[in-house]
Amino acid sequence: ACAPNSGDAQMAYGLAGIFNLLSVSVETLRKEAFVGKEITKEQYDQLQALGKTEEEKEAAAKKDETEGDTPAAVSERIRKLANANVPRAIVKLLEGSNSDATQEKLLEGMNRMASESSVRGLMIQQGCLSTCLNMDKGEKPSDAEKKILRQARSCIAKLLVTTDPNILTVSQRSGSIGPLIKLIRDNDALDLMHFEALLSITNLASFGDETKNRIVAQNGISALGYAMFSDHEMVRQAATEAMCNMVPHPDMMEYLSKPDNLRVWIAFSLDYEDNYECARAAVGCLAMACPDPEFAKALVKCNNFREMVRTLMECGQVELMHRVLALIAGLIEHGGDCRKAVEATGAGQFCDAYVVTYQDKSKIKELNFTPSQRESFASTLSLAKEVARLLR
């Protein structure tokens, strides 16, 4: 595979197919065969089972138990492939190939390998990330080229979900953002691709101003805002968390301070019964943005500000309560209209009553919290005491 001009050789597609199949289980291939079909794999299996005798069903179950290609076995194969420099071989084949079919198959195999988090560092070292970035250069691609670009961008997303941005070069960090934003905007991409791209953007945004500026330059805030309205719950959550990591960039603060956008974020915060994780991220973002005076003024002017504060204080979810109390504490620090708006919500009286209720440690024991929940509750109770003190 690493021989000169091997990408254009007849064996290139065969090698691509071998690398691809070694990186996936038979079960996954079966599931993929039903993507976009009117019937799922599970429904197909149920229909097949109707025509089998009990003996045939038992034999099939036994075969699955003893001969099944398990996820652990696939992961082990991928680790061996990575240690054998297969990613570098795929890179060489990609660089030398002019065949759309071969490139697509090679990228599919690279994507499958990148699903195993333990080999992502090795894959980046062997040139997978740089090669995928170099493929994202053309203008007005054909339909076949769009599929190849989608696979390359998806591979970038998988590689960067868990990779520490500090170990990447400046060109890799900045160069990855454009393809990821394009993947988020791609309506033909799968929800999984959108989800992984959003996780990668969240990871890169945490690096600092360098990556935040690049995201803004690629019109990333509008792309992330669009993804917040996805039909898929996990995509919405990932988009909301990515927006959180853009705080306190000036463009993000300007976006959040607009009344229409604020109403959306408050609505997301209040939707905790149906979308808890998304609501938690939304409240956290508002709390993180509170130190900005212009944002704070815009927030307290919202018609549903009082409803949000009272509802989240009384919701009974410790993580949400902690975040809204942090938001309240930040608003009080600004004084003036912000403090008056907080006082009008009855936050002071609520915090006083909350602290009095749970000063008795026997009442806390009755809540049956896990150790981590007890720790969260203790910090929330401490924050409630601070808010009560500030409002006296």
C-alpha positions as CSV (number, residue, x, y, z in Angstrom):
1,A,0.0,0.0,0.0
2,C,2.9,2.4,0.7
3,A,4.6,1.6,-2.7
4,P,4.9,4.6,-5.2
5,N,1.7,5.1,-7.2
6,S,-0.1,2.3,-5.3
7,G,-3.2,4.5,-5.1
8,D,-3.9,4.1,-8.8
9,A,-3.1,0.4,-8.9
10,Q,-5.9,-2.1,-9.3
11,M,-5.1,-3.5,-5.9
12,A,-5.9,-0.2,-4.2
13,Y,-9.7,-0.7,-4.0
14,G,-9.2,-4.3,-2.8
15,L,-6.9,-3.1,0.0
16,A,-9.4,-0.4,0.9
17,G,-12.1,-3.0,1.2
18,I,-9.9,-5.2,3.4
19,F,-8.9,-2.4,5.8
20,N,-12.6,-1.3,5.9
21,L,-14.0,-4.8,6.7
22,L,-11.3,-5.4,9.4
23,S,-12.5,-2.3,11.2
24,V,-16.1,-3.2,11.6
25,S,-18.3,-6.0,13.0
26,V,-20.7,-8.1,10.9
27,E,-23.5,-6.8,13.2
28,T,-22.7,-3.2,12.3
29,L,-22.6,-4.0,8.6
30,R,-26.1,-5.5,8.9
31,K,-27.4,-2.5,10.7
32,E,-25.9,-0.1,8.0
33,A,-27.6,-2.2,5.3
34,F,-31.0,-1.1,6.7
35,V,-30.2,2.7,6.9
36,G,-32.8,4.6,4.9
37,K,-35.0,1.5,4.4
38,E,-38.6,1.2,5.5
39,I,-37.8,-1.5,7.9
40,T,-35.1,-1.7,10.7
41,K,-32.7,-4.5,11.3
42,E,-34.6,-5.5,14.5
43,Q,-37.9,-5.6,12.6
44,Y,-36.3,-7.7,9.9
45,D,-34.9,-10.2,12.5
46,Q,-38.4,-10.4,14.1
47,L,-39.9,-11.3,10.8
48,Q,-37.3,-13.9,10.1
49,A,-37.8,-15.4,13.5
50,L,-41.5,-16.0,12.8
51,G,-40.5,-18.6,10.2
52,K,-38.0,-20.5,12.4
53,T,-38.6,-23.5,14.7
54,E,-37.6,-23.3,18.4
55,E,-34.5,-25.5,17.6
56,E,-33.4,-23.2,14.8
57,K,-33.8,-20.2,17.1
58,E,-31.8,-21.9,19.9
59,A,-29.1,-22.8,17.4
60,A,-28.9,-19.2,16.0
61,A,-28.7,-17.8,19.6
62,K,-25.9,-20.2,20.5
63,K,-24.0,-19.3,17.3
64,D,-24.3,-15.6,18.2
65,E,-22.9,-16.3,21.7
66,T,-20.0,-18.4,20.6
67,E,-19.1,-17.0,17.1
68,G,-20.3,-13.4,17.3
69,D,-17.9,-10.6,16.2
70,T,-18.1,-8.6,19.5
71,P,-17.3,-4.9,19.9
72,A,-14.3,-5.9,22.0
73,A,-12.9,-8.0,19.2
74,V,-13.4,-5.2,16.7
75,S,-11.6,-2.7,19.0
76,E,-8.7,-5.1,19.4
77,R,-8.4,-5.5,15.6
78,I,-8.4,-1.7,15.1
79,R,-5.6,-1.3,17.7
80,K,-3.5,-3.9,15.9
81,L,-4.2,-2.2,12.6
82,A,-3.1,1.1,14.0
83,N,0.1,-0.3,15.5
84,A,0.9,-1.9,12.2
85,N,0.8,1.5,10.5
86,V,-2.3,0.8,8.5
87,P,-3.5,4.4,8.9
88,R,-0.3,5.6,7.2
89,A,-0.9,3.1,4.4
90,I,-4.5,4.4,4.0
91,V,-3.0,8.0,3.8
92,K,-0.6,6.9,1.1
93,L,-3.3,5.2,-0.9
94,L,-5.5,8.3,-0.6
95,E,-2.7,10.6,-1.8
96,G,-2.1,8.5,-4.8
97,S,-5.6,7.7,-5.9
98,N,-7.7,9.5,-8.4
99,S,-10.6,7.1,-8.2
100,D,-13.7,8.4,-6.4
101,A,-14.8,4.8,-5.4
102,T,-11.4,4.0,-4.0
103,Q,-11.2,7.3,-2.1
104,E,-14.6,6.8,-0.6
105,K,-13.8,3.2,0.5
106,L,-10.5,4.3,2.1
107,L,-12.2,7.1,4.0
108,E,-14.9,4.8,5.1
109,G,-12.2,2.5,6.6
110,M,-10.5,5.5,8.2
111,N,-13.8,6.5,9.8
112,R,-14.3,3.1,11.2
113,M,-10.9,3.1,12.7
114,A,-11.4,6.5,14.2
115,S,-14.4,5.2,16.1
116,E,-12.0,3.5,18.4
117,S,-10.9,6.4,20.7
118,S,-7.6,4.7,21.8
119,V,-6.0,4.9,18.4
120,R,-7.0,8.5,17.4
121,G,-3.6,9.9,18.6
122,L,-1.8,7.3,16.5
123,M,-4.0,8.1,13.5
124,I,-3.2,11.8,13.7
125,Q,0.5,11.0,14.1
126,Q,0.3,8.9,10.9
127,G,-1.2,11.7,8.9
128,C,-4.9,11.0,8.8
129,L,-6.0,14.4,10.1
130,S,-3.7,16.4,7.7
131,T,-4.8,14.3,4.7
132,C,-8.5,14.8,5.4
133,L,-7.9,18.6,5.8
134,N,-6.0,18.7,2.5
135,M,-9.0,17.1,0.8
136,D,-11.3,20.0,1.8
137,K,-10.0,22.5,-0.7
138,G,-12.0,22.2,-3.9
139,E,-14.9,24.5,-5.0
140,K,-18.2,23.3,-6.4
141,P,-17.7,19.6,-5.9
142,S,-19.6,17.0,-7.9
143,D,-22.1,14.7,-6.2
144,A,-19.5,12.0,-5.9
145,E,-16.9,14.5,-4.5
146,K,-19.5,15.7,-2.0
147,K,-19.8,12.2,-0.6
148,I,-16.0,12.0,-0.3
149,L,-15.8,15.4,1.4
150,R,-18.5,14.3,3.8
151,Q,-16.5,11.2,4.7
152,A,-13.3,13.3,5.2
153,R,-15.1,15.8,7.4
154,S,-16.7,13.1,9.4
155,C,-13.3,11.5,10.0
156,I,-12.0,14.9,11.2
157,A,-14.9,15.1,13.6
158,K,-14.3,11.6,15.0
159,L,-10.5,12.2,15.4
160,L,-11.0,15.5,17.4
161,V,-13.9,14.5,19.7
162,T,-11.4,13.4,22.4
163,T,-8.1,14.7,21.2
164,D,-6.5,17.4,23.4
165,P,-6.3,20.6,21.2
166,N,-2.9,21.4,22.8
167,I,-1.2,18.5,21.0
168,L,-2.4,19.8,17.6
169,T,-0.4,22.2,15.5
170,V,-1.9,25.7,14.9
171,S,-2.7,24.8,11.3
172,Q,-4.5,21.6,12.4
173,R,-6.5,23.4,15.1
174,S,-7.6,26.3,12.9
175,G,-7.8,24.2,9.7
176,S,-10.2,21.7,11.2
177,I,-12.9,24.3,12.2
178,G,-14.0,25.2,8.6
179,P,-14.7,21.5,7.6
180,L,-16.5,20.9,10.9
181,I,-18.7,23.9,10.4
182,K,-19.5,22.8,6.9
183,L,-20.4,19.3,8.2
184,I,-22.8,20.8,10.8
185,R,-24.5,22.8,8.0
186,D,-24.7,19.7,5.7
187,N,-28.4,18.7,5.6
188,D,-27.5,15.4,3.9
189,A,-25.1,14.4,6.7
190,L,-26.3,11.9,9.3
191,D,-27.3,13.0,12.8
192,L,-24.3,11.1,14.1
193,M,-22.0,13.2,11.9
194,H,-23.6,16.4,13.1
195,F,-23.2,15.2,16.7
196,E,-19.6,14.3,16.4
197,A,-18.8,17.6,14.6
198,L,-20.4,19.5,17.4
199,L,-18.5,17.6,20.1
200,S,-15.3,18.4,18.2
201,I,-16.2,22.1,17.9
202,T,-16.9,22.1,21.7
203,N,-13.5,20.6,22.3
204,L,-11.7,23.0,20.0
205,A,-13.5,26.1,21.4
206,S,-12.3,25.2,24.9
207,F,-8.7,25.8,23.7
208,G,-8.9,29.6,23.8
209,D,-9.3,32.8,21.8
210,E,-7.4,31.4,18.8
211,T,-10.1,28.7,18.1
212,K,-13.0,30.9,19.2
213,N,-12.0,33.6,16.7
214,R,-11.7,31.0,14.0
215,I,-15.2,29.6,14.7
216,V,-16.6,33.1,14.6
217,A,-14.7,33.8,11.3
218,Q,-16.4,30.7,9.8
219,N,-19.9,32.0,10.8
220,G,-19.9,29.2,13.4
221,I,-22.2,30.9,15.8
222,S,-25.1,30.9,13.3
223,A,-24.4,27.3,12.4
224,L,-24.4,26.2,16.0
225,G,-27.6,28.2,16.6
226,Y,-29.2,26.4,13.7
227,A,-28.1,23.0,15.1
228,M,-29.8,23.8,18.4
229,F,-33.2,23.2,16.6
230,S,-32.3,19.8,15.3
231,D,-34.9,17.0,15.5
232,H,-32.4,14.9,17.4
233,E,-32.1,15.5,21.1
234,M,-28.4,14.7,21.4
235,V,-27.6,17.0,18.5
236,R,-29.5,19.8,20.2
237,Q,-27.6,19.2,23.4
238,A,-24.2,19.1,21.7
239,A,-25.0,22.4,19.9
240,T,-26.0,24.1,23.1
241,E,-22.8,22.9,24.9
242,A,-20.7,24.1,22.0
243,M,-22.3,27.6,22.3
244,C,-21.5,27.5,26.0
245,N,-17.8,27.2,25.2
246,M,-18.0,30.3,23.0
247,V,-18.6,32.5,26.1
248,P,-17.2,35.1,26.7
249,H,-16.3,35.9,23.0
250,P,-17.6,39.4,22.1
251,D,-19.6,38.0,19.1
252,M,-21.2,35.4,21.3
253,M,-22.1,37.9,23.9
254,E,-23.6,40.1,21.3
255,Y,-25.6,37.1,20.0
256,L,-26.9,36.2,23.4
257,S,-27.8,39.8,24.2
258,K,-30.4,40.0,21.4
259,P,-33.9,39.7,22.8
260,D,-35.1,37.1,20.3
261,N,-32.1,34.9,21.0
262,L,-32.5,35.3,24.8
263,R,-36.1,34.2,24.6
264,V,-34.9,31.0,22.9
265,W,-32.3,30.3,25.5
266,I,-34.7,30.9,28.4
267,A,-37.2,28.5,26.6
268,F,-34.5,25.9,26.4
269,S,-33.7,26.4,30.1
270,L,-37.3,25.8,31.1
271,D,-37.7,22.6,29.0
272,Y,-35.9,20.5,31.7
273,E,-38.7,17.9,32.0
274,D,-38.4,16.8,28.3
275,N,-34.8,17.8,27.6
276,Y,-32.9,17.9,30.9
277,E,-29.3,17.8,29.5
278,C,-30.1,20.6,27.0
279,A,-31.8,22.7,29.7
280,R,-28.8,22.2,32.0
281,A,-26.4,23.4,29.3
282,A,-28.6,26.4,28.5
283,V,-28.9,27.6,32.1
284,G,-25.1,27.1,32.5
285,C,-24.4,29.2,29.5
286,L,-26.6,32.1,30.8
287,A,-24.8,31.9,34.2
288,M,-21.4,32.0,32.5
289,A,-22.5,35.1,30.4
290,C,-23.7,37.0,33.5
291,P,-20.5,38.9,34.2
292,D,-21.0,40.9,31.0
293,P,-23.0,44.0,32.0
294,E,-24.8,44.4,28.7
295,F,-25.9,40.8,28.7
296,A,-27.1,41.1,32.3
297,K,-29.2,44.2,31.5
298,A,-30.7,42.4,28.4
299,L,-31.5,39.3,30.4
300,V,-33.4,41.0,33.2
301,K,-35.5,43.0,30.7
302,C,-36.9,39.7,29.2
303,N,-40.6,39.2,29.9
304,N,-40.0,35.6,31.0
305,F,-37.0,36.3,33.2
306,R,-39.0,36.1,36.4
307,E,-40.7,32.9,35.3
308,M,-37.4,31.3,34.5
309,V,-35.8,32.1,37.9
310,R,-38.8,31.0,40.0
311,T,-39.3,27.8,38.0
312,L,-35.7,26.7,38.1
313,M,-35.3,27.6,41.8
314,E,-38.3,25.4,42.6
315,C,-37.7,22.6,40.1
316,G,-36.1,20.3,42.6
317,Q,-33.2,19.4,40.2
318,V,-30.0,20.2,42.2
319,E,-27.8,20.9,39.1
320,L,-30.3,23.3,37.6
321,M,-30.9,25.0,40.9
322,H,-27.1,25.5,41.3
323,R,-26.8,27.1,37.9
324,V,-29.7,29.5,38.3
325,L,-28.4,30.5,41.8
326,A,-25.0,31.2,40.2
327,L,-26.8,33.3,37.6
328,I,-28.7,35.2,40.3
329,A,-25.4,35.8,42.3
330,G,-23.8,37.2,39.1
331,L,-26.8,39.6,38.5
332,I,-26.7,40.8,42.1
333,E,-23.1,41.8,41.7
334,H,-24.1,44.3,38.9
335,G,-26.4,46.1,41.4
336,G,-29.0,48.6,40.1
337,D,-31.8,47.3,37.8
338,C,-30.2,43.8,37.8
339,R,-30.5,43.6,41.6
340,K,-34.0,44.9,41.6
341,A,-35.1,42.4,39.0
342,V,-33.7,39.6,41.1
343,E,-35.4,40.9,44.3
344,A,-38.7,41.0,42.4
345,T,-38.4,37.2,41.7
346,G,-38.5,36.4,45.5
347,A,-35.1,34.8,45.3
348,G,-34.1,36.1,48.7
349,Q,-37.1,34.6,50.5
350,F,-36.7,31.3,48.6
351,C,-33.0,31.0,49.6
352,D,-33.7,31.9,53.2
353,A,-36.4,29.2,53.4
354,Y,-34.2,26.7,51.6
355,V,-31.3,27.2,53.9
356,V,-33.5,27.0,57.0
357,T,-35.1,23.8,55.8
358,Y,-31.8,22.0,55.1
359,Q,-29.7,23.2,58.0
360,D,-31.0,20.1,59.8
361,K,-28.7,17.4,58.4
362,S,-31.3,14.7,59.1
363,K,-33.5,16.2,56.4
364,I,-30.6,15.9,53.9
365,K,-30.3,12.2,54.7
366,E,-33.9,11.7,53.9
367,L,-33.1,12.8,50.3
368,N,-31.1,9.5,49.7
369,F,-28.5,11.3,47.6
370,T,-25.5,9.4,46.0
371,P,-22.1,10.7,47.2
372,S,-21.8,12.9,44.0
373,Q,-25.3,14.2,44.5
374,R,-24.5,15.1,48.1
375,E,-21.5,17.1,47.0
376,S,-23.6,19.0,44.4
377,F,-26.3,19.6,47.0
378,A,-23.7,21.0,49.5
379,S,-22.3,23.5,47.0
380,T,-25.9,24.5,46.0
381,L,-26.8,25.0,49.6
382,S,-23.7,27.1,50.1
383,L,-24.6,29.2,47.1
384,A,-28.1,29.7,48.4
385,K,-26.7,31.0,51.7
386,E,-24.5,33.5,49.7
387,V,-27.5,34.7,47.6
388,A,-29.6,35.1,50.8
389,R,-26.8,37.1,52.4
390,L,-26.3,39.4,49.3
391,L,-30.1,40.2,49.2
392,R,-30.4,41.1,52.9
